[in-house]
């Protein structure tokens, strides 16, 4: 049951990660995720330094697909382990064993 819930959660997360638009946290000056406005209405004798660290969204999508594939293969291993544990005819295992005093 839990493996099925985990599998459905994985499918939803991968769909949102690969098909959705990442939140770029762009705020201020009327900017939003689709448009960035660089504007400064007043400055001193020297312009302030600005820098941007940016990568293309395809790198984000590549990282998401690699994570999704790794998680999917790992999920298959977990489901194999869960099925073998479920299919064994052992109903109760003690958490610890008592030592016999001789």
C-alpha positions in Angstrom: 0.0 0.0 0.0 2.7 2.4 1.0 4.7 1.5 -2.1 1.7 2.4 -4.3 1.3 5.8 -2.5 5.1 6.4 -2.9 4.8 5.6 -6.6 1.9 7.9 -7.2 3.7 10.7 -5.3 6.7 10.1 -7.5 4.7 10.4 -10.7 3.0 13.6 -9.5 6.4 15.1 -8.4 8.1 14.3 -11.7 5.1 15.7 -13.6 5.3 19.0 -11.7 9.1 19.2 -11.8 9.5 18.5 -15.5 6.4 20.1 -16.9 5.9 23.0 -14.5 7.7 26.3 -14.4 10.3 26.6 -11.6 9.8 29.4 -9.1 12.6 31.8 -9.8 11.7 34.0 -6.8 11.9 37.2 -8.9 10.2 40.1 -7.0 10.3 43.8 -7.0 9.9 46.6 -9.5 7.0 44.9 -11.3 9.1 41.9 -12.2 7.7 38.4 -12.3 8.9 34.9 -13.5 8.4 35.8 -17.2 9.9 39.3 -17.1 12.8 40.8 -15.2 13.0 44.6 -15.1 16.4 46.1 -14.4 15.8 49.6 -13.4 17.4 52.0 -11.0 16.1 55.5 -11.0 18.9 57.2 -9.1 22.6 56.6 -8.7 25.7 58.2 -7.4 28.8 59.2 -9.4 29.6 55.5 -10.0 27.2 52.9 -11.0 26.8 50.1 -8.5 28.1 46.7 -9.5 25.6 44.1 -10.5 26.1 40.4 -11.2 23.9 37.6 -12.4 24.4 33.9 -12.0 22.2 32.2 -14.5 21.8 28.9 -16.3 19.4 27.8 -18.9 16.2 26.1 -17.8 17.2 23.0 -19.7 19.9 22.3 -17.1 17.1 22.4 -14.4 15.0 20.0 -16.5 18.0 17.7 -17.0 18.7 17.6 -13.3 15.0 16.8 -12.6 14.9 13.9 -15.2 18.1 12.4 -13.7 16.7 12.7 -10.2 13.4 11.1 -11.4 15.2 8.2 -13.1 17.3 7.5 -10.1 14.3 7.7 -7.8 12.2 5.4 -10.1 15.0 2.7 -10.1 15.4 3.0 -6.4 11.6 2.7 -5.9 11.6 -0.5 -8.0 14.2 -2.0 -5.6 12.2 -0.9 -2.6 9.1 -2.5 -4.0 11.0 -5.8 -4.7 12.2 -5.8 -1.1 8.7 -4.9 0.3 7.1 -7.7 -1.7 9.6 -10.3 -0.5 9.0 -9.2 3.1 5.3 -9.3 2.5 5.3 -12.7 0.9 7.3 -14.5 3.6 5.0 -16.5 5.9 6.3 -14.9 9.1 3.6 -13.1 11.0 5.5 -11.8 14.0 9.2 -11.3 14.7 10.4 -10.2 18.1 12.3 -7.0 18.3 14.9 -8.6 20.5 15.7 -12.0 21.8 16.1 -12.9 25.4 19.3 -14.6 26.3 18.9 -18.0 27.9 20.4 -18.3 31.3 22.0 -21.7 31.8 
